[in-house]
Amino acid sequence: MLFSELAPLEYRIALDAACAWLAPHPPLRLRGEQPSLAAELEMRLAHSLQPPWRSALWIEPQRDGWQSALAELAAALPSQARLAVLFSLPPARRLPERRDWRGGALGEQAGGFERFLQALPDNSFALHSLHGLHSGQSVLLNALAALARKAGCLALGDRLEFTARKSYIKPLSRSWGASVALALAVRR
């Protein structure tokens, strides 16, 4: 795979985090609704096409049909199974790498992500954690680091960049302007 074919960094980091959380619970059910991320998924996780599954990874739920897909996953997964769901949020639209992506991502729709979270308990899932990636904090700190370097303050630029990296993935409640969200849930 060429570097130019890689998914945006925030999606790769979210997939890595999801994989680490799901890896101890094979076999995995994969539901990928964004073809542009297919190559990234193939590099990370082995998945099974046939049940029984003990975990699931759902990439980019779409506006149309997400309720039935969630119900299908709830019916297919046993109690204590893990579910990781990767969402694009409205700020993701500004990422140049995403210009050619197809579909209508649920998370980019006004209130779509919140409706999904509200539907989890109705489908026997308990939310474990929510993470935001590529937050406004990290973008701002990276811009300040670049300015500090241009001003000749290299040490300050390094410290700002390090702080930006620490802010790249945070709990969603503390991650304003995040372009990607990762929801982790457990089947009750």
VOGU-3710 file (C-alpha; in Angstrom, 3 decimals, decimal comma):
1> mlfselaple> 0,000/0,000/0,000  1,304/3,413/-0,936  1,496/6,149/1,669  -0,958/8,194/-0,399  -3,494/5,351/-0,100  -3,477/5,293/3,691  -6,566/6,402/5,551  -6,327/9,683/7,489  -4,294/9,374/10,685  -7,248/9,790/13,056
11> yrialdaaca> -9,000/6,785/11,475  -5,864/4,641/11,678  -5,368/5,519/15,341  -9,045/4,806/16,110  -8,766/1,428/14,358  -5,632/0,605/16,347  -7,403/1,465/19,609  -10,457/-0,599/18,623  -8,256/-3,543/17,648  -6,448/-3,479/20,986
21> wlaphpplrl> -9,791/-3,533/22,798  -11,304/-6,281/20,625  -8,271/-8,552/20,096  -8,717/-10,625/23,295  -12,265/-11,550/22,193  -12,122/-13,431/18,878  -13,796/-14,321/16,606  -14,679/-10,885/15,277  -17,680/-9,756/13,219  -16,665/-6,946/10,900
31> rgeqpslaae> -19,182/-4,495/9,510  -17,367/-1,956/7,360  -19,557/0,613/5,644  -16,793/2,808/4,279  -14,939/1,107/1,383  -12,068/3,589/1,665  -11,090/1,985/5,004  -11,196/-1,639/3,766  -7,437/-1,920/3,217  -6,758/-0,545/6,710
41> lemrlahslq> -9,083/-3,165/8,210  -7,455/-6,015/6,327  -4,048/-5,044/7,733  -5,230/-5,052/11,332  -7,773/-7,708/12,176  -8,683/-11,207/11,184  -12,437/-11,530/11,107  -14,924/-14,319/10,620  -17,722/-14,316/8,091  -19,743/-16,892/10,027
51> ppwrsalwie> -21,013/-16,849/13,622  -20,523/-17,378/16,468  -18,817/-14,056/17,149  -17,555/-12,738/20,487  -16,893/-9,178/19,349  -17,706/-6,791/16,524  -16,159/-3,804/14,822  -18,508/-1,462/12,971  -16,967/1,166/10,761  -18,916/4,271/9,786
61> pqrdgwqsal> -22,619/3,477/10,366  -24,689/5,084/7,627  -27,791/7,262/7,989  -29,927/4,696/6,221  -30,295/1,345/7,937  -28,204/1,817/11,064  -31,090/0,852/13,385  -31,573/-2,537/11,721  -27,812/-3,105/11,594  -27,538/-2,410/15,332
71> aelaaalpsq> -30,414/-4,804/16,049  -28,714/-7,437/13,863  -25,467/-7,086/15,811  -27,327/-7,307/19,129  -29,016/-10,521/17,997  -25,761/-12,043/16,703  -23,527/-11,279/19,699  -23,655/-13,139/23,013  -23,731/-11,565/26,444  -20,451/-9,806/27,368
81> arlavlfslp> -19,432/-9,476/23,705  -17,595/-6,291/22,818  -18,622/-3,789/20,170  -16,403/-1,012/18,815  -17,965/1,589/16,509  -15,962/4,166/14,557  -17,776/7,373/13,534  -16,889/10,390/11,448  -18,146/13,531/13,169  -19,070/16,800/11,383
91> parrlperrd> -15,512/18,277/11,538  -14,270/15,263/9,525  -15,772/16,836/6,400  -12,868/19,273/6,301  -10,236/16,506/5,986  -8,861/16,596/2,429  -8,236/12,808/2,404  -11,986/12,214/2,697  -13,130/14,112/-0,396  -13,834/10,926/-2,362
101> wrggalgeqa> -15,612/8,985/0,391  -19,093/7,787/-0,497  -22,211/7,404/1,589  -23,976/9,350/4,280  -22,166/8,829/7,559  -24,530/8,808/10,545  -22,025/10,638/12,753  -21,795/13,559/10,340  -25,560/14,078/10,414  -26,837/16,555/13,002
111> ggferflqal> -27,832/14,509/16,062  -26,961/11,191/14,390  -24,221/10,203/16,822  -26,410/11,076/19,816  -29,314/9,003/18,429  -26,966/6,053/18,050  -25,785/6,351/21,656  -29,387/6,554/22,875  -30,256/3,392/20,923  -27,488/1,294/22,479
121> pdnsfalhsl> -29,369/0,407/25,722  -32,527/-0,442/23,738  -30,426/-2,984/21,841  -28,873/-4,552/24,970  -25,551/-2,703/24,833  -23,963/-0,816/27,721  -21,639/2,016/26,754  -18,128/1,362/28,076  -16,339/4,508/26,850  -16,295/7,241/24,218
131> hglhsgqsvl> -13,147/8,650/22,688  -12,603/11,659/20,436  -9,717/11,853/17,977  -8,127/14,784/16,189  -9,587/17,265/18,615  -9,589/21,013/18,324  -7,016/21,079/21,130  -4,508/19,026/19,129  -5,064/21,101/15,963  -4,570/24,361/17,871
141> lnalaalark> -1,470/23,111/19,700  0,095/21,852/16,451  -0,509/25,262/14,838  1,098/26,983/17,833  4,062/24,577/17,621  4,568/25,485/13,955  4,450/29,203/14,816  6,939/28,719/17,653  9,354/26,946/15,302  9,041/29,707/12,700
151> agclalgdrl> 9,829/32,225/15,449  12,972/30,266/16,298  11,651/28,854/19,584  12,431/25,225/18,783  12,195/23,909/22,343  8,813/25,555/22,839  7,670/24,117/19,494  8,701/20,629/20,615  6,843/20,957/23,924  3,705/22,217/22,185
161> eftarksyik> 3,849/19,376/19,658  4,271/16,815/22,453  1,255/18,268/24,261  -0,707/18,173/20,991  0,053/14,468/20,611  -1,160/13,813/24,151  -4,399/15,587/23,210  -4,924/13,623/20,000  -7,131/10,959/21,596  -9,124/11,898/24,679
171> plsrswgasv> -12,454/11,100/26,265  -15,044/12,576/23,901  -16,482/14,773/26,651  -13,111/16,589/26,856  -12,374/16,593/23,130  -14,042/19,612/21,500  -14,085/19,670/17,725  -13,077/16,024/17,324  -13,352/14,747/13,770  -13,611/11,051/14,691
181> alalavrr> -15,300/9,253/17,587  -14,781/5,723/18,844  -17,592/4,214/20,914  -16,850/1,059/22,915  -19,796/-0,948/24,241  -20,476/-4,310/25,879  -23,465/-6,545/25,120  -25,569/-7,106/28,258
//
